[in-house]
Structures are given as C-alpha cells and as structure tokens.
Amino acid sequence: MHIDLDRNAGITLSEQIRSSIVDRIQSGLLLEGEKLPSVRNLAKCLNVSLMTVFHAYELLEQEGMIKRIQGKGTFIQGKTDRFRDRREEGPSMDWQNSVADYLPRAQYWRMMQTPLADVANLSMASLHESLIPTEWISEQLAQHAQLDHTLLTEYGPVQGDGSLREAVLPYFREKGILASPSEIMILNGSQQGIDLVASTFVGPGDTVVLEEPAYPCAIDVMRKRGATVYTIPIDAEGMQVDRLAALCDSRPPKLIYTNPTFQNPTGAVMSARRRAQLLELAQSYGSIILEDDATSDLYFGAEPPPPPIKSMDRHGHVIYLKGISKLISPGCRIGFLIANGTFITRLVSSKGISDLGSPLITQKALLPFFASSQLKKHAPLLREKLKERRDLVLRILNRSAPKGVHWNKPDGGLNIWLSLPPALNADDFHMIALQRGISFLPGHVCFPNQQLFHHLRLSFSYLDARQLEQAVMTLCSLLHDFLRSDRLSQRMMPI
C-alpha cells in the first residue's frame, strides 16, 4: 500500500497513515472485508517503526474502521457496503490488492454513485435539463456536423479552437480580465484544468493550500499528486487570509487553490479586500493562485460579485479557470484556462500529453453562444430561475427544519451548506435519507485533513421545482426523526 508521508508536516506519522486509510475506505478504494497489510509489512513498506503502524491501526480500530482478528489479520469493517461493487462471482482477482496504486482518495465520484434508482438528487451541483438551452445546442451540433465533416474526422488544436478563443475575449473583458487568444486554453471542463495545473506544477511534498471546507475534487487531485495539504478556514468574507499569512512564514505554499465566488460547498464570496490581500501574499512568496470560477455568473442580487483575482494580476501569479457547465451545458464539457508567460506554454504542453486536444464539434457548437447575444439572453433568465429554487428551499427550511440545524443563505451559485448539531453524523443521516430516496453530499468529503461529519451540502439546481419542494420537505421530516432518535439514545445511555 502506497502512502505519501511528510515527516515535516507537523502531523504525526501514525495520524497520516490513519488518515490515508480512512480516505481510501470512505472513497470505496478499500471495501468491507478486505485485508490490510500486517503491521510488520506496512512498517517495512513505509520505512517507519512497528509502533507507528500499530498506533495507526489502534486509532482505526477505535473508530470502528477496521477489525483485528488474532491469527488472521486486520480487516476493513463498517459502513463501506454502500460503495461495494456488485460483481458477479467469477475467477478470483485478489492478486490485484498487492499492486500499489497512487489514488489516496476519490471521495466525490463515489458519493455520486447512489445505489437507488429512484432518488431525489440534492447532491448534484448541476443544472436541471429545463435550465439548459438543449434545443439550441442540438441545432448547432447538427448544423456544424453537416457543414464541416472535418470536425468529426480531424484532431483539433491542443490549445483549442482559435475562433472560440477569440470570441470569448469580450466575455472575459467584462470581468476585468484582459487576455489575448494565445493566453487562453480550452479544456474538457474546468476539472481537467485543476488536474493539468497540479500535474504540471505540484509534486510529492510540495505545499498546497486549500480552503476549508473545499471542493472535494480539488482535494482528490492534490492528494493524488502527493502534496502536503494545508487548509485555511472560510468565513463570511471567504478565505481567512490573515491565517494564510501566518502559515506562509513557516511553509510558503507553491500553490493556493481558491474558489472565491459562491464557493463550493459553502456559497461564500471572498471580499474584494481579501482578494487583493491574497494576490499580494502570492506575489510576496512566489506562489501560484489557482482561481476556480465556476459560478460567478449565477448571482441573485442586482450587482455582480467582486471581479476575479485574475483581473488584478499583473505578474502572472494567477491561473484562472472558467467552466461553463454550471452556466450553459455540463454535457458539452467545455472550460477555459487563462495564464500568462511560460505558464500557458507549459500547460498547453501538459494538455497535449493528456488528451491531444478537446473535441472540435462542441467548441464550434458553443461558439455562437459567445459570438452573438445568446449568452446575454440566457444568463439573466437562468439567474432568475435559480433564485426561485433557492428561495423555495430556504422557505421550507425556515418553516420545517428542526431547531439546532443551521444553514447559509447564498447570494448565488447552486448550493446551500447545512450544519447539524456537532455531535451528529451527516454520514449516518445520509444512509437514512437514501432509504427514503433522498440524496445529498455529506460534508466530510469537503475536508482534506481533520474531517467534520456534521455538515451537508444541498444542491437546489438539479431537480425541477415540484421534485425539489417534495425532496426538501421529506428531508426536514427525516431530520426531525434523526434528531429525536439521537436525543432518545442519549437519555437511554447508562450513567
């Protein structure tokens, strides 16, 4: 079993081993009943003492994650059965468990794999089909496929279609980002951009800073690269930059990942003041800021949020990602990356190694969206409909949620961050909700280090209004039962 250990992280090696195994269990990479390496073998593999591994296993056993059976070994146990692959009986492939991989966690995709067919999905931060201009996109795809067969027979440029890179310049200029087409790269969604930046600039032991809580897929990518991940808490103004400044004195980060506008999962917006402070810090310590802008167009007030950090960047410290899945179409898998200097050259080279270029036909299909007035017509209507959905959820929560449960009121985006009393476990509640056909994102997947289990994320964009209303009302009813059962169990505990 491969585990990256950082002996300078300020976290004990036992805790790092424990955390890595927990990540694998919760990701479904280790399934219930699987056998872990012996203490001796894992200690030898990781070049640590027997007591270090013994203590890590002891912690895991106390948490109910593993079970040690005298004379047989150490086995995974617990609630991992909801992730178990339902394979037909066949030839044994147990030998594969001896092959080391470099996937320390893969939380997000497993949480999206619900075992129920008929489920009200409050976990998917994506648009309902009625909010997507499907007919318009279909017409564009058909038209381009008929007029230009080379879109189906030729590879496109690795950096992306030149006409689309030219067409998006006014869109970015309205955000204060003055880029040239040569500084823009077209991606297969912004998630690819996170992975490309990490694979190009982040290696084992490099210090990476994430917000806490953070976008789960960003955590997975940085862990996969073997980075030493530090987290900075979020408040109403976004990342607490003063706490980041204190960290920089001892561990200057190579990369700072931030989702500053309607942050996923909390919906927080980083203030203009803190955006400027963050850029100043990056300039002082020679750090890269990876600015992930997924939902800045989806604001519910009269005024847009503060301009991107990239709009203030004059020395190339900010790599800016703009995905359009939350704005136009998740299925088209289009995103944009903007970087300056040698960064864009290196990232284009990295993309060439990765995929040889994004599909041209979807780029051509979306070109008129930016080259015409289509986007200016679509965005205000989308904002209005999303605001209606947000307000619907907030009304139900205000009317029906039990006391002790708290939530935010996001000014944009797709999500509401909800907190249970700290003693309760949203993962346990998730199992109950799934049995009633309700899915949400348990918040623990958004914490890369010390996981907190009493939060959850509700997405209000994926269901139609009727389904959304029913799902949230059912969720509130289940919350009442969940809190009532917890109070009852506490009263019945022996003194």
C-alpha positions as CSV (number, residue, x, y, z in Angstrom):
1,M,0.0,0.0,0.0
2,H,1.5,3.3,-1.1
3,I,1.1,6.2,1.4
4,D,2.9,9.5,1.0
5,L,4.3,10.5,4.4
6,D,5.6,14.0,5.1
7,R,8.0,14.0,8.1
8,N,8.0,17.8,8.2
9,A,4.2,18.3,8.1
10,G,3.6,18.8,11.9
11,I,1.2,15.8,11.8
12,T,2.4,12.5,13.4
13,L,3.2,9.7,11.0
14,S,0.6,7.5,12.7
15,E,-2.1,10.1,12.1
16,Q,-1.0,10.4,8.4
17,I,-1.3,6.6,8.0
18,R,-4.7,6.6,9.7
19,S,-5.9,9.5,7.6
20,S,-4.8,7.9,4.4
21,I,-6.5,4.6,5.1
22,V,-9.7,6.4,6.2
23,D,-9.7,8.3,2.9
24,R,-9.4,5.0,1.0
25,I,-12.2,3.4,3.0
26,Q,-14.6,6.4,2.5
27,S,-13.7,6.6,-1.2
28,G,-14.6,2.9,-1.7
29,L,-11.0,2.1,-2.7
30,L,-10.9,-0.3,0.3
31,L,-14.0,-2.3,0.7
32,E,-15.5,-4.0,3.7
33,G,-13.8,-7.3,4.4
34,E,-10.6,-6.5,2.6
35,K,-7.4,-7.4,4.5
36,L,-4.9,-4.7,5.3
37,P,-1.1,-5.4,5.3
38,S,0.3,-6.7,8.5
39,V,1.9,-4.2,10.9
40,R,5.3,-5.5,10.0
41,N,4.8,-5.4,6.3
42,L,3.4,-1.9,6.2
43,A,6.1,-0.6,8.5
44,K,8.7,-2.1,6.2
45,C,7.0,-0.7,3.1
46,L,6.7,2.9,4.6
47,N,10.1,2.8,6.3
48,V,8.6,3.6,9.8
49,S,8.7,1.8,13.1
50,L,6.4,-1.0,14.1
51,M,4.9,1.1,16.8
52,T,4.0,3.9,14.3
53,V,1.8,1.5,12.3
54,F,0.5,-0.3,15.4
55,H,-0.7,3.1,16.8
56,A,-2.4,4.0,13.4
57,Y,-4.2,0.6,13.4
58,E,-5.2,1.2,17.0
59,L,-6.8,4.6,16.1
60,L,-8.6,3.0,13.2
61,E,-10.0,0.2,15.4
62,Q,-11.2,2.7,18.0
63,E,-13.1,4.5,15.2
64,G,-14.7,1.2,14.0
65,M,-13.0,1.4,10.7
66,I,-11.0,-1.9,11.0
67,K,-11.2,-5.1,12.9
68,R,-8.2,-7.1,14.1
69,I,-8.7,-10.9,14.4
70,Q,-6.0,-12.8,16.3
71,G,-4.1,-15.1,14.0
72,K,-5.9,-14.0,10.8
73,G,-5.1,-10.3,10.3
74,T,-6.6,-6.9,10.1
75,F,-9.8,-6.3,8.0
76,I,-11.9,-3.3,6.9
77,Q,-15.3,-3.1,8.5
78,G,-18.0,-0.5,8.9
79,K,-20.4,1.2,6.5
80,T,-18.5,0.7,3.3
81,D,-21.1,-1.7,1.9
82,R,-22.9,1.1,0.2
83,F,-19.9,1.5,-2.0
84,R,-19.4,-2.2,-2.7
85,D,-19.1,-3.1,-6.3
86,R,-21.8,-5.7,-7.1
87,R,-19.7,-8.1,-9.2
88,E,-20.8,-11.5,-10.4
89,E,-19.0,-14.4,-9.0
90,G,-16.0,-15.3,-11.2
91,P,-12.3,-16.0,-11.1
92,S,-10.5,-14.5,-8.1
93,M,-8.7,-11.3,-8.7
94,D,-7.4,-10.9,-5.1
95,W,-3.9,-10.6,-6.5
96,Q,-4.7,-7.1,-7.6
97,N,-4.7,-5.9,-4.0
98,S,-0.9,-6.5,-3.9
99,V,-0.4,-3.9,-6.7
100,A,0.2,-0.4,-5.3
101,D,-1.7,2.5,-6.7
102,Y,-1.4,6.2,-6.2
103,L,-5.0,7.1,-5.5
104,P,-5.1,8.2,-1.9
105,R,-8.7,9.2,-2.1
106,A,-11.5,9.5,-4.7
107,Q,-14.3,10.8,-2.5
108,Y,-16.5,12.8,-4.8
109,W,-17.3,10.3,-7.6
110,R,-18.2,7.6,-5.1
111,M,-20.6,9.9,-3.3
112,M,-22.3,10.5,-6.7
113,Q,-22.8,6.7,-7.1
114,T,-26.1,6.2,-5.3
115,P,-27.5,2.7,-5.0
116,L,-31.1,3.8,-5.6
117,A,-32.6,4.2,-9.0
118,D,-35.5,6.5,-8.0
119,V,-33.7,9.1,-6.0
120,A,-34.3,12.8,-5.5
121,N,-30.8,14.1,-6.1
122,L,-29.9,17.0,-3.9
123,S,-26.2,16.1,-4.2
124,M,-25.7,17.1,-7.8
125,A,-24.4,20.6,-8.3
126,S,-25.6,20.7,-11.9
127,L,-28.5,22.2,-13.9
128,H,-31.9,20.6,-14.5
129,E,-32.5,20.0,-18.2
130,S,-35.1,22.7,-18.3
131,L,-32.4,25.3,-17.4
132,I,-30.2,24.2,-20.3
133,P,-30.7,25.5,-23.9
134,T,-30.7,21.9,-25.2
135,E,-32.6,22.6,-28.4
136,W,-30.3,25.5,-29.4
137,I,-27.2,23.4,-28.7
138,S,-28.6,20.4,-30.6
139,E,-29.3,22.6,-33.6
140,Q,-25.8,24.0,-33.5
141,L,-24.2,20.5,-33.2
142,A,-26.3,19.1,-36.1
143,Q,-25.6,22.1,-38.3
144,H,-21.8,22.1,-37.8
145,A,-21.6,18.3,-38.2
146,Q,-23.4,18.6,-41.6
147,L,-21.5,21.6,-42.9
148,D,-17.9,20.6,-41.9
149,H,-17.1,16.9,-41.7
150,T,-13.6,17.6,-40.7
151,L,-15.0,18.4,-37.2
152,L,-15.6,14.6,-36.9
153,T,-12.5,13.4,-38.8
154,E,-9.7,15.7,-37.6
155,Y,-7.9,16.3,-34.3
156,G,-8.4,19.9,-33.1
157,P,-5.6,22.2,-31.8
158,V,-4.4,21.2,-28.4
159,Q,-4.9,24.8,-27.2
160,G,-8.4,24.9,-28.6
161,D,-10.3,26.4,-31.5
162,G,-8.8,29.8,-32.4
163,S,-12.2,31.3,-33.3
164,L,-13.7,30.4,-29.9
165,R,-10.7,31.7,-28.0
166,E,-11.2,35.0,-30.0
167,A,-14.9,35.0,-29.4
168,V,-14.7,34.8,-25.5
169,L,-12.4,37.8,-25.2
170,P,-15.3,40.3,-24.7
171,Y,-16.8,38.0,-22.1
172,F,-13.6,37.9,-20.0
173,R,-13.0,41.6,-20.6
174,E,-16.4,42.3,-18.9
175,K,-14.9,40.5,-15.9
176,G,-11.8,42.8,-16.0
177,I,-9.5,40.1,-17.5
178,L,-7.5,41.4,-20.4
179,A,-6.2,38.3,-22.1
180,S,-5.1,37.5,-25.7
181,P,-6.2,34.4,-27.5
182,S,-2.7,33.0,-27.0
183,E,-3.2,33.1,-23.2
184,I,-6.4,31.1,-23.3
185,M,-6.7,27.3,-23.5
186,I,-9.9,25.4,-24.0
187,L,-10.4,22.4,-21.7
188,N,-12.6,19.4,-21.3
189,G,-14.3,21.2,-18.3
190,S,-12.6,23.1,-15.5
191,Q,-11.9,19.8,-13.6
192,Q,-9.3,19.0,-16.3
193,G,-7.8,22.4,-15.6
194,I,-7.3,21.6,-11.9
195,D,-5.7,18.3,-12.8
196,L,-3.4,19.9,-15.5
197,V,-2.2,22.6,-13.2
198,A,-1.5,20.0,-10.4
199,S,0.2,17.6,-12.7
200,T,2.4,20.4,-14.2
201,F,3.4,22.3,-11.0
202,V,2.7,20.1,-8.0
203,G,4.8,17.1,-6.9
204,P,5.3,15.0,-3.8
205,G,5.9,17.1,-0.7
206,D,5.0,20.4,-2.3
207,T,2.9,22.6,0.0
208,V,-0.6,23.3,-1.3
209,V,-3.2,25.4,0.5
210,L,-6.9,24.8,0.1
211,E,-9.9,26.4,1.6
212,E,-11.7,24.6,4.4
213,P,-14.2,23.2,3.5
214,A,-13.1,22.8,-0.1
215,Y,-14.3,21.4,-3.4
216,P,-13.9,17.7,-3.0
217,C,-12.4,17.0,-6.5
218,A,-9.6,19.6,-5.8
219,I,-8.7,17.7,-2.7
220,D,-8.6,14.4,-4.6
221,V,-6.3,15.9,-7.2
222,M,-3.8,17.4,-4.8
223,R,-3.7,14.2,-2.7
224,K,-3.1,12.2,-5.8
225,R,-0.1,14.4,-6.6
226,G,1.4,13.7,-3.1
227,A,1.2,17.3,-2.0
228,T,1.3,18.3,1.6
229,V,-2.1,19.9,2.0
230,Y,-2.8,22.7,4.5
231,T,-6.2,24.3,4.9
232,I,-7.4,27.8,5.7
233,P,-10.9,28.2,7.2
234,I,-13.6,30.2,5.4
235,D,-15.8,32.9,7.0
236,A,-18.4,35.3,5.6
237,E,-15.6,37.1,3.6
238,G,-14.1,33.9,2.2
239,M,-10.6,32.5,2.9
240,Q,-9.2,34.0,6.1
241,V,-6.1,35.5,4.5
242,D,-4.6,36.6,7.8
243,R,-4.3,32.9,8.8
244,L,-2.7,32.1,5.5
245,A,-0.1,34.8,6.1
246,A,0.9,33.2,9.3
247,L,1.3,29.8,7.6
248,C,3.4,31.4,4.8
249,D,6.0,32.4,7.3
250,S,6.8,28.7,8.1
251,R,5.5,26.9,5.0
252,P,5.3,29.1,1.9
253,P,2.9,27.4,-0.5
254,K,3.7,26.5,-4.0
255,L,0.1,26.7,-4.9
256,I,-3.1,28.2,-3.4
257,Y,-6.4,26.8,-4.7
258,T,-9.4,29.1,-4.2
259,N,-13.0,29.1,-5.4
260,P,-13.6,32.7,-4.3
261,T,-17.1,33.3,-5.8
262,F,-20.1,31.4,-4.4
263,Q,-17.6,28.9,-3.1
264,N,-18.3,25.2,-3.4
265,P,-19.6,23.9,-1.0
266,T,-20.4,26.9,1.3
267,G,-21.5,29.6,-1.1
268,A,-19.2,32.1,0.5
269,V,-17.9,35.1,-1.5
270,M,-14.4,36.3,-0.9
271,S,-14.4,40.1,-0.4
272,A,-12.6,42.4,-2.8
273,R,-10.3,43.4,0.1
274,R,-9.2,39.8,0.7
275,R,-8.8,39.1,-3.0
276,A,-6.2,41.9,-3.1
277,Q,-4.5,40.6,0.1
278,L,-4.3,37.1,-1.3
279,L,-2.7,38.3,-4.5
280,E,-0.2,40.3,-2.5
281,L,0.7,37.3,-0.5
282,A,1.2,35.2,-3.6
283,Q,3.5,37.9,-5.0
284,S,5.5,38.1,-1.8
285,Y,6.1,34.3,-1.6
286,G,6.3,33.4,-5.3
287,S,3.2,31.3,-5.1
288,I,0.7,30.3,-7.8
289,I,-3.0,31.1,-7.2
290,L,-5.3,28.6,-9.0
291,E,-8.6,30.6,-9.2
292,D,-11.6,28.3,-9.9
293,D,-14.5,30.4,-11.2
294,A,-17.5,28.0,-11.7
295,T,-20.5,30.2,-10.8
296,S,-19.7,33.9,-10.7
297,D,-22.3,34.5,-13.4
298,L,-25.0,33.0,-11.2
299,Y,-25.6,35.9,-8.8
300,F,-29.0,36.7,-7.4
301,G,-28.6,40.3,-6.4
302,A,-28.7,43.5,-8.6
303,E,-24.9,43.7,-8.6
304,P,-22.4,41.1,-9.7
305,P,-19.8,39.8,-7.2
306,P,-16.3,41.3,-7.0
307,P,-14.1,40.9,-10.1
308,P,-11.9,37.8,-10.3
309,I,-8.5,37.9,-8.6
310,K,-7.1,37.4,-12.1
311,S,-8.3,40.9,-13.1
312,M,-5.8,42.4,-10.7
313,D,-2.9,40.1,-11.7
314,R,0.0,41.9,-13.4
315,H,2.8,39.4,-12.9
316,G,1.3,36.1,-13.9
317,H,0.7,34.6,-10.4
318,V,-2.9,33.7,-11.1
319,I,-4.1,30.8,-13.3
320,Y,-7.7,31.3,-13.9
321,L,-10.3,28.6,-14.6
322,K,-13.7,29.2,-16.0
323,G,-16.1,26.3,-16.5
324,I,-19.3,26.7,-18.4
325,S,-21.0,23.5,-17.1
326,K,-22.9,25.5,-14.5
327,L,-23.8,28.2,-17.0
328,I,-24.6,26.5,-20.3
329,S,-24.2,22.8,-20.5
330,P,-22.4,20.1,-18.4
331,G,-22.6,17.6,-21.2
332,C,-20.5,19.7,-23.6
333,R,-17.5,19.6,-21.2
334,I,-16.1,23.0,-22.1
335,G,-13.9,25.1,-19.9
336,F,-11.3,27.9,-20.2
337,L,-7.9,28.3,-18.7
338,I,-6.1,31.7,-18.7
339,A,-2.5,32.0,-17.8
340,N,0.4,34.3,-18.8
341,G,4.1,33.9,-19.6
342,T,5.7,30.5,-19.7
343,F,2.8,29.1,-17.6
344,I,0.5,28.9,-20.6
345,T,3.1,27.2,-22.7
346,R,3.8,24.6,-20.1
347,L,0.1,23.9,-19.5
348,V,-0.6,23.5,-23.2
349,S,2.2,21.0,-23.4
350,S,0.8,19.2,-20.4
351,K,-2.6,19.0,-22.1
352,G,-1.1,17.7,-25.3
353,I,0.3,14.8,-23.3
354,S,-3.0,14.3,-21.6
355,D,-5.6,14.3,-24.5
356,L,-4.2,15.7,-27.8
357,G,-6.9,18.3,-27.8
358,S,-10.6,18.8,-26.9
359,P,-13.4,17.8,-29.3
360,L,-13.8,20.4,-32.0
361,I,-17.5,19.9,-32.7
362,T,-18.6,21.1,-29.2
363,Q,-16.3,24.1,-29.4
364,K,-17.9,25.1,-32.7
365,A,-21.4,24.5,-31.4
366,L,-20.9,26.8,-28.5
367,L,-19.0,29.5,-30.5
368,P,-22.2,31.4,-31.4
369,F,-23.2,31.5,-27.7
370,F,-20.3,33.9,-27.1
371,A,-20.1,35.5,-30.6
372,S,-23.8,36.5,-30.5
373,S,-26.2,37.9,-27.9
374,Q,-27.3,34.4,-26.8
375,L,-25.4,34.4,-23.6
376,K,-26.7,37.9,-22.6
377,K,-30.3,36.5,-23.1
378,H,-29.6,33.2,-21.3
379,A,-27.8,34.3,-18.2
380,P,-30.4,36.6,-16.6
381,L,-33.2,34.0,-17.1
382,L,-31.0,31.3,-15.6
383,R,-30.3,33.5,-12.6
384,E,-33.9,34.3,-12.0
385,K,-34.9,30.6,-12.1
386,L,-32.1,29.5,-9.8
387,K,-33.0,32.3,-7.3
388,E,-36.6,30.9,-7.3
389,R,-35.3,27.5,-6.5
390,R,-33.0,28.8,-3.7
391,D,-35.9,30.8,-2.2
392,L,-38.1,27.8,-2.3
393,V,-35.6,25.7,-0.3
394,L,-35.0,28.5,2.2
395,R,-38.7,28.9,2.8
396,I,-39.1,25.2,3.5
397,L,-36.1,25.1,5.8
398,N,-37.3,28.1,7.7
399,R,-40.7,26.6,8.2
400,S,-39.9,22.9,8.7
401,A,-36.3,22.3,9.7
402,P,-35.8,21.3,13.4
403,K,-34.1,23.5,15.9
404,G,-30.3,23.1,16.1
405,V,-29.9,22.8,12.4
406,H,-28.4,25.8,10.7
407,W,-27.8,26.9,7.0
408,N,-26.5,29.7,5.0
409,K,-28.3,32.0,2.5
410,P,-26.1,32.0,-0.6
411,D,-26.2,35.1,-2.8
412,G,-25.6,33.0,-5.9
413,G,-24.4,29.6,-7.1
414,L,-26.1,26.2,-6.8
415,N,-25.6,25.1,-3.2
416,I,-26.8,25.5,0.4
417,W,-24.4,24.5,3.2
418,L,-26.3,23.0,6.2
419,S,-24.9,22.1,9.6
420,L,-26.3,19.7,12.1
421,P,-25.5,19.8,15.9
422,P,-21.8,18.9,16.1
423,A,-22.4,15.6,17.9
424,L,-24.4,14.2,15.0
425,N,-23.0,12.5,11.9
426,A,-24.4,13.5,8.5
427,D,-22.9,10.3,7.0
428,D,-25.3,8.3,9.2
429,F,-28.1,10.6,8.2
430,H,-27.2,10.1,4.6
431,M,-27.8,6.4,4.9
432,I,-31.3,7.0,6.3
433,A,-32.1,9.6,3.6
434,L,-31.0,7.2,0.9
435,Q,-33.5,4.7,2.1
436,R,-36.2,7.3,1.6
437,G,-35.0,8.2,-1.8
438,I,-33.2,11.4,-0.9
439,S,-29.5,12.1,-1.7
440,F,-27.2,14.9,-0.6
441,L,-23.5,15.4,-0.4
442,P,-22.1,14.5,3.1
443,G,-19.8,17.4,4.2
444,H,-16.9,15.3,5.4
445,V,-15.7,14.8,1.8
446,C,-15.0,18.5,1.7
447,F,-12.4,18.4,4.5
448,P,-8.9,17.2,3.4
449,N,-7.4,16.8,6.9
450,Q,-9.4,16.7,10.1
451,Q,-12.8,15.8,8.7
452,L,-16.0,17.2,10.2
453,F,-19.1,15.0,10.0
454,H,-22.0,17.3,10.9
455,H,-22.3,19.2,7.7
456,L,-24.0,18.5,4.4
457,R,-24.4,20.2,1.0
458,L,-27.8,20.6,-0.7
459,S,-27.9,21.5,-4.4
460,F,-31.1,23.2,-5.5
461,S,-30.4,23.3,-9.2
462,Y,-30.7,19.7,-10.4
463,L,-34.4,18.9,-9.6
464,D,-37.5,20.6,-11.1
465,A,-39.4,22.8,-8.6
466,R,-42.0,20.2,-7.7
467,Q,-39.4,17.5,-7.0
468,L,-37.3,20.0,-5.1
469,E,-40.1,21.0,-2.8
470,Q,-41.0,17.4,-2.1
471,A,-37.4,16.4,-1.5
472,V,-36.6,19.2,0.9
473,M,-39.9,18.7,2.9
474,T,-39.1,14.9,3.2
475,L,-35.5,15.8,4.2
476,C,-36.8,18.1,7.0
477,S,-39.1,15.4,8.3
478,L,-36.2,12.9,8.3
479,L,-34.1,15.5,10.2
480,H,-36.7,15.7,12.9
481,D,-36.7,11.9,13.3
482,F,-32.9,11.8,13.3
483,L,-32.5,14.5,16.0
484,R,-35.3,12.9,18.0
485,S,-33.7,9.5,17.9
486,D,-30.3,11.0,18.9
487,R,-31.9,12.7,22.0
488,L,-33.7,9.5,22.9
489,S,-30.5,7.4,22.7
490,Q,-28.7,10.0,24.9
491,R,-31.4,9.7,27.5
492,M,-31.1,5.9,27.5
493,M,-27.4,5.8,27.9
494,P,-26.3,4.4,31.3
495,I,-24.8,6.8,33.7
